[in-house]
Amino acid sequence: MKVTFQIEGASPVQIECNAGDNLLELARRANVAIDAPCSGNGSCGKCRVKLVEGEVESIPSRHITAEEYDAGWRLSCNSKVVADCTVFVPDIASAYQSRMKTADLSSPEEVAIFQKAQNQIQESGISFSNDYMALQLTMEAPGEDDTMPDIERLQWAVQAAVECKTVKVPYSVMVKLASTLRENDFKVCVKGKLDRNVFQCMEITPFEDTAIVGCAIDIGTTTVSMVLVDLTDGKILAKGSSGNGQIRYGADVINRIIESTRPGGRKKLQDAVVKETLTPIIANLCRSAGINARSILRLCIGANTTMNHLLVGVDADPVRMDPYIPSFFAWEGLLARDLNLPANPLAPVVIAPNIGSYVGGDITAGTLATMMWDKDEMTLFIDLGTNGEIVFGNRDFLMSCACSAGPAFEGGDISCGMRATDGAVEAVTIDGATMEPTLTIVGDAGQKPVGICGSGIIDIIAELFRTRIINAKGLFVREGDRVKRDQYGMGRYVLATAEESETGREVSINEVDIDNFIRAKGAIYSGIDTLLQSVDMTPECIDKVMVAGGIGSGINMKNAISIGMLPDVELEKYQYIGNSSLTGAYAMVVSDQAIEKCHEVGANMTYLELSTYPGYMDSFVAACFLPHTDASLFPSCVQED
């Protein structure tokens, strides 16, 4: 049998299969992108495809109406092949494969973030330098009176250029030594690192090629970001990002861990991040910067504990199983060649240390970037992405925890939810009298709405509550043209009718969506509350709140406070700091001392396991209302009369 996937905006893909094969699994085998945040358990309703020809056997789903079913729409995770068929995959289904982006480094904002990090770290006494160097060497060519072997000739030249006792020449340099010397008349550049009086050669190039480069990487559950850095001065050479290829195996780390336990799963997950994600980004950035990938002499990575395990290909299942013991927190000795990354094969891959099963190196690197470890003021650091991680403290102590908020902040568990790509509703205001919405949509002018991203969901719920369209439980209590109810009485608010949307499907938010998001925001607030309680403090003790993560950039902080997601402290205390994990990885790439400090910060951070902490569940339940069951915690949050 054959299945043909007709992909909107791309060439068709055909794959051989057997009767009974699952359509979503076939798409994964064929590398066809179908968004499945729930990893195929049928709960999210996002893996919609349209049957064009042939036949599939589909289990009925609440996510597909009778009219849609008659039109050919199916959930791929609930469909089995029974004959040759052709299915249409809409472009929105592959939206998670964010188009690879290379940033305009002439943008002052792009440069300022990393320059600020460099300045702050230097002010703390950490040297923003490293021991990598490029040595331009001129040697005498051999002759009848000079029969010194090439390796000794090179070693003598290196020792004449830099004070060292030993010069190591690895296999990767040795195999090209003779040809490179003679092709360049014995004028070459040798790149490597001087460490404790030993110079480690890593690459030999023509005399003019003196580029020595580092690569800082943030591996997020949803998005991977990266910068190439000049190791001599810390200058950013190129910056880019792309969707994490693993996301087709689930939006959250638990689904991916489960997928990795299946036959061949661990290799599939590793290939998805290394081959499909990191390798193309590195290649793209090297082209943009005009450098050879073998000039990348160090890579530093900030990623959560699960992403780190899946990256290196080790068993991640113990991370999710009681007593939640990962294979490693800190691990040294990993090289680029071990992962087949397009970089110098001897380049060390430095992984920022994990703190716990659900507080990983991305938070350690982010905490390094916040500088809270060097300040007297009490700082609350919140990383909002597919998961929520929190750190609280100052130079005297650091407490951390992770909140099981689920994928709601990335649009998961929301019927019309999506990531912040073109067509996503990212901001909303609602007129209290007419109940009519005003939408801000990602994309070019005139872009029609496709769905709702995380920041838009926060705005919608805040506005619905402010205008008394919903009550503290998230139930609809006002009627109007924009409020609809199904046959069971469940209410929903329509942001765009089928005619007003890009897809011809209504864009709305219903009571189930609101309940899912209330539980997600409740997890964040109760995590903050429990972390403060653990050190006998209250929100009044917070001097500064730093918010990081992809969703953080678009958040209306006032609205996030009004729904009880963030503490009700002065707005002036809130600061968005961008991708703190990438910023921390950048510091580690350039600075040897920053790597040491990051490991020190990790070692000094206390991890609080919320699931076993007394009183956490009570705090969580209390936070699952708008804004909270204790109104005194949110004095600034009032509804319209």
C-alpha positions as CSV (number, residue, x, y, z in Angstrom):
1,M,0.0,0.0,0.0
2,K,1.0,3.6,-0.5
3,V,0.1,6.8,1.3
4,T,0.7,10.1,-0.5
5,F,1.0,13.3,1.7
6,Q,0.0,16.4,-0.2
7,I,1.8,19.1,1.8
8,E,0.5,22.7,1.4
9,G,3.3,24.7,-0.1
10,A,5.7,21.8,-0.7
11,S,6.1,18.7,-3.0
12,P,4.1,15.6,-2.3
13,V,5.7,12.8,-0.2
14,Q,4.9,9.1,-0.8
15,I,5.6,6.2,1.5
16,E,5.0,2.5,1.4
17,C,3.0,1.0,4.3
18,N,1.0,-1.9,5.5
19,A,-2.7,-2.2,6.3
20,G,-3.4,-0.9,9.8
21,D,-0.4,1.5,9.9
22,N,-1.1,4.7,11.9
23,L,-1.2,7.8,9.7
24,L,0.7,10.0,12.2
25,E,3.4,7.4,12.6
26,L,3.7,7.1,8.8
27,A,4.1,10.9,8.5
28,R,6.9,10.8,11.1
29,R,8.6,8.0,9.2
30,A,8.3,10.0,6.0
31,N,9.6,13.1,7.8
32,V,6.3,14.9,7.1
33,A,5.6,17.6,9.6
34,I,2.3,17.2,11.4
35,D,1.9,19.1,14.6
36,A,1.0,16.7,17.4
37,P,1.5,18.3,20.8
38,C,0.0,15.4,22.7
39,S,2.2,13.0,20.7
40,G,-0.7,11.1,19.2
41,N,-2.9,10.3,22.2
42,G,-5.9,12.1,20.6
43,S,-6.3,14.8,23.2
44,C,-5.1,17.9,21.5
45,G,-6.9,17.7,18.1
46,K,-4.0,19.5,16.3
47,C,-2.9,16.7,13.9
48,R,-5.7,17.4,11.4
49,V,-5.4,16.2,7.8
50,K,-7.8,15.9,5.0
51,L,-8.5,12.7,3.1
52,V,-8.4,13.5,-0.6
53,E,-8.5,10.0,-2.1
54,G,-8.7,6.4,-0.8
55,E,-9.8,5.2,2.6
56,V,-8.6,5.3,6.2
57,E,-10.2,3.9,9.3
58,S,-10.7,6.7,11.9
59,I,-11.9,6.7,15.5
60,P,-14.5,9.4,16.1
61,S,-13.1,12.5,17.8
62,R,-14.7,15.4,19.6
63,H,-12.2,17.6,17.7
64,I,-13.8,16.8,14.3
65,T,-17.4,17.9,13.8
66,A,-19.8,15.9,11.6
67,E,-19.6,18.5,8.9
68,E,-15.8,18.4,8.9
69,Y,-15.8,14.6,8.9
70,D,-18.0,14.6,5.8
71,A,-15.6,17.1,4.2
72,G,-12.8,14.6,4.7
73,W,-11.0,15.9,7.8
74,R,-9.5,13.4,10.2
75,L,-7.1,13.3,13.1
76,S,-4.0,11.5,11.8
77,C,-3.3,10.0,15.2
78,N,-6.7,8.3,15.2
79,S,-6.5,7.1,11.6
80,K,-5.3,3.7,10.2
81,V,-4.6,3.0,6.5
82,V,-6.8,0.4,4.9
83,A,-6.1,1.1,1.2
84,D,-4.0,3.4,-1.0
85,C,-4.8,6.9,0.0
86,T,-3.9,10.6,-0.5
87,V,-4.1,13.0,2.4
88,F,-3.7,16.8,2.4
89,V,-1.5,18.3,5.2
90,P,-2.3,21.9,5.8
91,D,0.5,24.4,6.2
92,I,-0.6,25.2,9.7
93,A,0.1,21.6,10.7
94,S,3.8,22.2,9.9
95,A,4.0,25.6,11.6
96,Y,6.1,24.3,14.4
97,Q,9.0,23.9,11.9
98,S,9.8,27.6,12.3
99,R,11.4,28.9,9.2
100,M,15.1,29.1,9.9
101,K,15.9,32.7,10.8
102,T,19.2,34.6,10.7
103,A,19.0,37.7,12.7
104,D,20.0,41.1,11.4
105,L,23.0,41.8,13.6
106,S,22.9,45.5,12.6
107,S,19.9,45.7,15.0
108,P,21.0,47.6,18.1
109,E,18.7,45.5,20.2
110,E,20.4,42.3,19.1
111,V,23.8,43.6,19.9
112,A,22.8,45.3,23.2
113,I,21.6,42.1,24.9
114,F,24.9,40.3,24.6
115,Q,27.0,43.5,25.2
116,K,25.1,44.0,28.4
117,A,25.8,40.5,29.5
118,Q,29.5,40.9,28.7
119,N,29.7,44.2,30.7
120,Q,27.8,42.8,33.7
121,I,29.9,39.7,33.9
122,Q,33.1,41.6,33.6
123,E,32.0,44.0,36.4
124,S,31.6,41.0,38.7
125,G,35.3,40.3,38.3
126,I,35.0,37.5,35.7
127,S,37.5,37.8,32.8
128,F,35.7,37.7,29.5
129,S,38.6,35.8,27.8
130,N,39.7,32.3,26.9
131,D,42.8,30.3,26.1
132,Y,42.0,29.7,22.4
133,M,44.3,31.3,19.9
134,A,45.2,31.4,16.2
135,L,49.0,31.3,15.5
136,Q,50.2,32.6,12.2
137,L,53.4,30.6,11.6
138,T,56.1,30.9,8.9
139,M,58.5,27.9,8.7
140,E,61.5,27.1,6.5
141,A,60.8,24.6,3.9
142,P,62.7,21.3,4.2
143,G,65.6,20.4,2.0
144,E,68.7,18.2,1.8
145,D,70.2,20.0,4.7
146,D,67.0,20.2,6.7
147,T,65.2,16.9,7.0
148,M,63.1,17.6,10.1
149,P,59.7,15.8,9.9
150,D,56.7,18.0,9.4
151,I,55.3,17.4,12.9
152,E,58.5,18.5,14.6
153,R,58.8,21.5,12.3
154,L,55.3,22.5,13.4
155,Q,55.9,21.9,17.1
156,W,59.1,24.0,17.0
157,A,57.3,26.8,15.2
158,V,54.4,26.8,17.8
159,Q,56.8,26.8,20.7
160,A,58.6,29.8,19.1
161,A,55.3,31.7,18.9
162,V,53.9,30.9,22.3
163,E,55.5,29.8,25.5
164,C,54.6,26.2,26.1
165,K,56.3,22.9,27.1
166,T,54.3,20.5,24.9
167,V,52.6,20.8,21.6
168,K,50.0,18.0,20.8
169,V,49.1,17.3,17.2
170,P,45.9,15.1,17.0
171,Y,45.0,12.8,14.1
172,S,42.6,15.2,12.5
173,V,45.4,17.7,12.1
174,M,48.1,15.2,11.3
175,V,46.3,13.7,8.3
176,K,46.2,17.1,6.5
177,L,49.5,18.5,7.8
178,A,51.8,17.6,4.9
179,S,49.4,18.8,2.2
180,T,48.5,22.1,4.0
181,L,52.1,23.0,4.7
182,R,53.2,22.5,1.0
183,E,50.1,24.0,-0.5
184,N,50.8,27.2,1.5
185,D,54.6,27.3,1.2
186,F,55.0,26.5,4.9
187,K,53.1,29.6,5.9
188,V,50.0,28.5,7.9
189,C,47.7,29.3,10.7
190,V,47.4,26.8,13.6
191,K,44.3,27.1,15.8
192,G,44.1,25.6,19.2
193,K,44.1,26.1,22.9
194,L,46.9,26.7,25.5
195,D,46.1,24.9,28.7
196,R,48.5,24.4,31.6
197,N,51.6,24.8,29.4
198,V,50.3,22.5,26.7
199,F,49.2,23.7,23.3
200,Q,46.5,21.5,21.8
201,C,46.5,21.9,18.0
202,M,42.9,21.7,16.7
203,E,43.1,22.9,13.1
204,I,45.7,24.0,10.5
205,T,44.6,26.4,7.7
206,P,46.1,28.8,5.2
207,F,48.0,31.7,6.7
208,E,45.2,34.3,6.3
209,D,42.4,32.2,7.8
210,T,42.7,33.2,11.5
211,A,39.0,32.8,12.5
212,I,38.5,31.1,15.8
213,V,34.9,30.8,16.6
214,G,32.6,29.6,19.4
215,C,29.0,28.5,19.2
216,A,26.4,29.2,21.9
217,I,23.2,27.2,21.7
218,D,19.9,27.2,23.6
219,I,18.0,24.0,22.9
220,G,14.5,24.7,23.9
221,T,11.7,22.2,23.9
222,T,10.0,24.1,21.1
223,T,12.7,26.4,19.6
224,V,16.5,26.1,19.2
225,S,18.5,29.4,19.1
226,M,22.2,29.9,18.3
227,V,24.9,32.5,18.0
228,L,28.4,32.2,16.4
229,V,30.9,34.2,18.4
230,D,34.4,35.5,17.7
231,L,36.5,33.9,20.5
232,T,39.1,36.8,20.3
233,D,36.7,39.6,21.2
234,G,33.2,38.2,21.9
235,K,31.7,39.8,18.8
236,I,28.6,38.1,17.5
237,L,29.2,36.9,13.9
238,A,25.7,35.4,13.2
239,K,22.5,34.6,15.0
240,G,19.7,32.2,14.1
241,S,16.9,30.0,15.2
242,S,14.7,27.2,14.1
243,G,12.0,24.9,15.5
244,N,13.2,21.9,17.4
245,G,12.7,18.9,15.1
246,Q,11.7,16.7,18.1
247,I,8.4,18.5,18.5
248,R,6.7,16.1,16.1
249,Y,7.1,13.5,18.9
250,G,5.2,15.7,21.4
251,A,5.1,19.2,22.7
252,D,6.3,18.4,26.2
253,V,9.3,16.5,27.6
254,I,7.2,13.6,29.0
255,N,5.8,12.6,25.6
256,R,9.3,12.7,24.1
257,I,10.7,10.6,26.9
258,I,8.0,8.1,26.3
259,E,8.7,8.1,22.6
260,S,12.4,7.6,23.3
261,T,11.7,4.3,25.1
262,R,10.1,2.7,22.1
263,P,12.3,0.6,19.7
264,G,14.7,3.0,17.9
265,G,13.1,5.9,19.7
266,R,16.3,7.2,21.4
267,K,18.1,7.4,18.0
268,K,15.1,9.1,16.4
269,L,14.9,11.8,19.1
270,Q,18.7,12.4,18.9
271,D,18.7,12.6,15.1
272,A,15.7,15.0,15.3
273,V,17.7,17.5,17.3
274,V,21.3,16.9,16.0
275,K,20.7,16.1,12.3
276,E,17.5,17.9,11.6
277,T,17.9,21.0,13.8
278,L,21.4,21.8,15.0
279,T,23.3,20.8,11.9
280,P,21.3,23.0,9.5
281,I,21.4,26.0,11.8
282,I,25.2,25.8,12.2
283,A,25.7,25.4,8.4
284,N,23.4,28.3,7.8
285,L,25.2,30.6,10.3
286,C,28.6,29.6,9.0
287,R,27.6,30.6,5.5
288,S,26.2,33.8,6.8
289,A,29.4,34.6,8.7
290,G,31.7,33.4,5.9
291,I,33.6,30.9,8.0
292,N,34.5,27.2,7.8
293,A,32.7,25.1,10.4
294,R,36.0,23.5,11.5
295,S,36.9,26.9,12.9
296,I,34.3,26.4,15.6
297,L,36.5,25.4,18.5
298,R,34.0,25.3,21.4
299,L,30.3,24.8,21.7
300,C,28.3,25.7,24.9
301,I,24.7,24.5,25.4
302,G,21.9,25.5,27.7
303,A,19.1,23.0,27.7
304,N,16.7,21.4,30.1
305,T,17.6,18.1,31.7
306,T,15.5,16.0,29.2
307,M,16.8,17.9,26.2
308,N,20.4,17.3,27.4
309,H,19.8,13.5,27.7
310,L,18.1,13.2,24.3
311,L,20.9,15.3,22.7
312,V,23.6,13.0,23.8
313,G,21.5,9.9,23.3
314,V,21.4,8.5,26.8
315,D,18.4,7.0,28.5
316,A,16.1,9.8,29.7
317,D,13.3,7.5,31.1
318,P,14.6,7.7,34.8
319,V,14.1,11.5,34.6
320,R,10.3,11.0,34.7
321,M,10.2,8.0,37.0
322,D,10.2,8.2,40.8
323,P,12.7,9.0,42.4
324,Y,13.5,11.1,39.3
325,I,17.3,10.5,39.0
326,P,18.9,11.6,35.7
327,S,22.0,10.0,34.2
328,F,24.0,13.2,34.8
329,F,23.8,16.7,36.2
330,A,27.2,17.8,35.0
331,W,29.3,16.0,32.4
332,E,32.7,16.9,30.9
333,G,34.6,15.3,28.0
334,L,32.0,15.5,25.3
335,L,33.4,16.5,21.9
336,A,31.7,17.7,18.7
337,R,32.8,14.5,16.9
338,D,30.9,12.4,19.5
339,L,27.6,14.0,18.2
340,N,28.7,14.4,14.6
341,L,28.2,18.1,14.8
342,P,29.5,20.3,11.9
343,A,32.4,21.8,13.9
344,N,36.0,21.1,14.7
345,P,36.0,17.4,15.7
346,L,38.0,18.2,18.8
347,A,35.8,21.1,19.9
348,P,34.5,20.5,23.4
349,V,30.7,20.5,23.8
350,V,30.2,22.2,27.2
351,I,26.8,21.5,28.7
352,A,25.6,23.9,31.4
353,P,25.0,21.8,34.5
354,N,21.5,20.5,35.4
355,I,20.1,21.1,38.9
356,G,17.3,18.6,39.0
357,S,15.1,16.4,36.8
358,Y,13.1,19.4,35.7
359,V,15.5,22.3,36.3
360,G,18.2,22.0,33.7
361,G,21.2,23.7,32.3
362,D,19.1,26.3,30.5
363,I,18.1,27.7,33.9
364,T,21.7,27.5,35.3
365,A,22.9,29.4,32.2
366,G,20.0,31.8,32.6
367,T,20.8,32.4,36.2
368,L,24.4,33.1,35.3
369,A,23.1,35.8,32.8
370,T,20.7,37.4,35.4
371,M,23.7,38.2,37.7
372,M,21.4,37.6,40.7
373,W,24.1,35.5,42.2
374,D,26.2,38.7,42.5
375,K,23.5,41.0,43.9
376,D,22.1,41.8,47.3
377,E,18.6,42.5,46.1
378,M,16.1,39.7,46.2
379,T,15.4,38.6,42.6
380,L,12.7,36.3,41.2
381,F,13.8,34.8,37.9
382,I,11.0,33.1,35.8
383,D,11.6,31.3,32.5
384,L,8.4,30.9,30.7
385,G,8.4,28.5,27.8
386,T,7.0,25.0,27.2
387,N,7.6,24.5,30.9
388,G,8.0,27.0,33.7
389,E,11.1,27.2,35.9
390,I,11.7,29.6,38.7
391,V,14.7,30.8,40.7
392,F,14.6,33.0,43.7
393,G,17.4,34.5,45.8
394,N,20.5,36.7,45.8
395,R,24.3,36.4,46.4
396,D,23.5,34.5,49.7
397,F,21.2,31.8,48.5
398,L,19.5,30.5,45.4
399,M,16.3,28.4,45.4
400,S,14.8,26.8,42.3
401,C,11.8,24.7,41.2
402,A,10.0,23.6,38.1
403,C,6.2,23.9,37.5
404,S,4.3,21.3,35.5
405,A,2.4,23.9,33.6
406,G,2.2,21.8,30.5
407,P,2.3,23.2,26.9
408,A,-0.5,25.8,27.4
409,F,1.9,28.7,27.2
410,E,2.9,27.5,23.7
411,G,-0.7,27.1,22.6
412,G,-1.0,23.4,23.5
413,D,-4.1,22.1,25.3
414,I,-6.0,25.0,23.7
415,S,-8.5,24.2,21.0
416,C,-7.3,27.1,18.7
417,G,-3.9,27.4,20.3
418,M,-0.8,27.7,18.2
419,R,2.8,28.9,18.5
420,A,3.7,32.5,17.8
421,T,4.0,32.2,14.0
422,D,2.2,34.0,11.3
423,G,-1.5,34.3,12.0
424,A,-1.3,33.9,15.7
425,V,-3.4,36.3,17.8
426,E,-0.8,37.7,20.2
427,A,-2.6,40.6,21.9
428,V,-6.3,41.3,22.5
429,T,-8.5,44.1,24.0
430,I,-12.2,43.7,24.5
431,D,-14.7,46.6,24.7
432,G,-16.6,46.1,28.0
433,A,-19.9,47.5,26.6
434,T,-20.0,45.9,23.1
435,M,-17.9,42.8,23.9
436,E,-16.1,43.3,20.6
437,P,-12.4,42.4,20.4
438,T,-9.5,44.2,18.9
439,L,-6.8,41.8,17.8
440,T,-3.1,42.1,17.2
441,I,-1.9,39.3,14.8
442,V,1.6,38.1,14.1
443,G,2.5,38.6,10.4
444,D,2.2,41.2,7.7
445,A,-0.5,43.8,7.6
446,G,-3.8,42.3,6.6
447,Q,-2.9,38.9,8.0
448,K,-6.1,37.1,9.1
449,P,-6.1,35.1,12.4
450,V,-5.3,31.4,12.3
451,G,-5.1,30.7,16.1
452,I,-4.0,32.0,19.4
453,C,-0.5,32.0,20.9
454,G,0.5,32.1,24.6
455,S,0.6,35.9,25.0
456,G,-2.8,36.2,23.3
457,I,-4.4,33.6,25.6
458,I,-3.2,35.6,28.6
459,D,-4.7,38.8,27.1
460,I,-8.0,37.1,26.2
461,I,-8.6,35.6,29.6
462,A,-7.6,38.8,31.4
463,E,-10.0,40.9,29.2
464,L,-12.8,38.4,29.5
465,F,-12.4,38.5,33.3
466,R,-12.0,42.3,33.5
467,T,-15.2,42.9,31.5
468,R,-17.1,40.3,33.6
469,I,-17.8,38.0,30.6
470,I,-16.3,35.1,32.6
471,N,-16.3,34.6,36.4
472,A,-13.5,33.6,38.7
473,K,-13.9,29.9,37.7
474,G,-13.6,30.8,34.0
475,L,-17.2,30.2,33.2
476,F,-19.2,32.5,30.8
477,V,-21.7,34.6,32.7
478,R,-22.6,37.2,30.1
479,E,-24.3,36.7,26.8
480,G,-23.7,38.5,23.6
481,D,-23.0,38.1,19.9
482,R,-19.5,37.0,20.6
483,V,-20.5,34.4,23.2
484,K,-21.7,31.1,21.7
485,R,-22.8,27.9,23.4
486,D,-22.8,24.3,22.1
487,Q,-25.5,21.7,22.6
488,Y,-24.2,20.9,26.1
489,G,-24.3,24.6,27.2
490,M,-20.5,25.0,27.2
491,G,-19.6,28.6,26.3
492,R,-17.0,30.0,24.1
493,Y,-15.9,33.5,23.0
494,V,-15.4,34.0,19.2
495,L,-12.5,36.2,18.3
496,A,-12.9,35.6,14.6
497,T,-15.8,33.9,12.7
498,A,-15.1,31.4,10.0
499,E,-15.4,34.2,7.4
500,E,-12.9,36.4,9.3
501,S,-10.2,33.7,9.8
502,E,-7.4,32.6,7.5
503,T,-8.4,29.0,7.5
504,G,-12.2,29.2,7.2
505,R,-12.5,27.8,10.7
506,E,-13.7,29.8,13.7
507,V,-11.0,31.1,16.1
508,S,-12.4,31.0,19.6
509,I,-11.6,30.1,23.2
510,N,-14.0,27.9,25.2
511,E,-14.5,27.0,28.9
512,V,-12.3,23.9,28.6
513,D,-9.5,26.0,27.1
514,I,-9.8,28.6,29.9
515,D,-9.8,25.8,32.5
516,N,-6.6,24.3,31.1
517,F,-4.9,27.7,31.1
518,I,-6.1,28.5,34.6
519,R,-4.4,25.3,35.8
520,A,-1.2,26.3,33.9
521,K,-1.1,29.8,35.4
522,G,-2.0,28.3,38.8
523,A,1.1,26.0,38.5
524,I,3.3,29.1,37.9
525,Y,1.9,31.2,40.7
526,S,1.8,28.3,43.2
527,G,5.4,27.5,42.3
528,I,6.4,31.1,43.1
529,D,4.3,31.1,46.3
530,T,5.9,27.8,47.5
531,L,9.4,28.9,46.7
532,L,8.8,32.1,48.7
533,Q,7.3,30.2,51.6
534,S,10.2,27.8,51.7
535,V,12.5,30.7,52.8
536,D,9.8,32.3,54.9
537,M,9.2,35.3,52.6
538,T,6.3,36.9,50.8
539,P,5.9,38.8,47.5
540,E,6.6,42.1,49.3
541,C,10.2,40.8,49.7
542,I,10.8,40.7,46.0
543,D,13.0,43.6,44.7
544,K,13.1,42.5,41.0
545,V,11.3,40.1,38.7
546,M,13.2,38.9,35.6
547,V,11.1,37.2,33.0
548,A,12.7,35.1,30.2
549,G,11.6,32.7,27.6
550,G,9.9,32.9,24.2
551,I,6.5,33.7,25.6
552,G,7.9,36.4,27.9
553,S,8.7,38.8,25.1
554,G,5.0,39.3,24.2
555,I,3.5,39.2,27.7
556,N,1.4,42.1,28.9
557,M,2.7,41.9,32.5
558,K,-0.3,43.8,33.9
559,N,-2.7,41.2,32.4
560,A,-0.5,38.3,33.6
561,I,-0.8,39.8,37.1
562,S,-4.6,40.4,36.8
563,I,-5.3,36.7,36.1
564,G,-3.1,35.6,39.0
565,M,-0.2,34.2,37.0
566,L,2.5,36.5,38.4
567,P,2.8,38.2,41.8
568,D,1.0,41.5,42.3
569,V,4.1,43.7,42.8
570,E,4.9,47.0,41.2
571,L,5.1,46.8,37.4
572,E,8.4,48.7,37.6
573,K,10.0,45.6,39.2
574,Y,9.3,43.5,36.1
575,Q,12.0,43.2,33.4
576,Y,12.0,41.1,30.3
577,I,15.5,39.8,29.7
578,G,15.1,37.8,26.5
579,N,16.6,34.4,25.9
580,S,18.6,34.2,29.1
581,S,19.8,30.6,28.4
582,L,21.4,31.7,25.1
583,T,22.9,34.8,26.8
584,G,24.4,32.6,29.5
585,A,25.7,30.1,26.9
586,Y,27.3,33.1,25.0
587,A,29.1,34.1,28.2
588,M,30.4,30.6,28.6
589,V,31.6,30.3,25.1
590,V,33.8,33.4,25.3
591,S,34.9,33.1,29.0
592,D,36.7,30.2,30.6
593,Q,35.9,31.8,34.0
594,A,32.2,32.0,33.1
595,I,32.1,28.2,32.6
596,E,33.6,27.8,36.1
597,K,31.1,30.3,37.5
598,C,28.1,28.6,35.9
599,H,29.1,25.3,37.5
600,E,29.6,27.1,40.8
601,V,26.1,28.7,40.5
602,G,24.6,25.2,39.8
603,A,26.4,23.6,42.7
604,N,25.1,26.4,45.1
605,M,21.5,26.2,43.9
606,T,18.9,24.3,46.0
607,Y,16.3,22.4,44.0
608,L,12.8,22.2,45.5
609,E,10.7,19.3,44.4
610,L,7.2,20.8,44.5
611,S,5.4,17.5,44.2
612,T,6.7,16.4,47.6
613,Y,6.7,19.7,49.3
614,P,4.1,20.1,52.1
615,G,1.3,22.5,51.2
616,Y,2.1,22.8,47.5
617,M,-1.1,21.2,46.4
618,D,-3.1,23.5,48.6
619,S,-1.3,26.4,47.1
620,F,-2.0,25.1,43.6
621,V,-5.7,24.6,44.2
622,A,-6.0,28.1,45.6
623,A,-4.3,29.6,42.5
624,C,-6.7,27.8,40.1
625,F,-9.2,30.7,40.2
626,L,-9.1,34.2,38.7
627,P,-7.0,35.7,40.0
628,H,-6.9,33.7,43.3
629,T,-9.1,32.5,46.1
630,D,-7.3,35.0,48.3
631,A,-8.2,38.4,46.8
632,S,-5.8,40.2,49.2
633,L,-2.9,38.8,47.3
634,F,-4.0,40.8,44.2
635,P,-5.2,44.3,45.5
636,S,-4.5,46.0,42.1
637,C,-6.7,43.6,40.1
638,V,-10.3,44.8,39.8
639,Q,-13.1,44.0,37.3
640,E,-15.2,46.5,35.4
641,D,-18.5,47.4,36.9
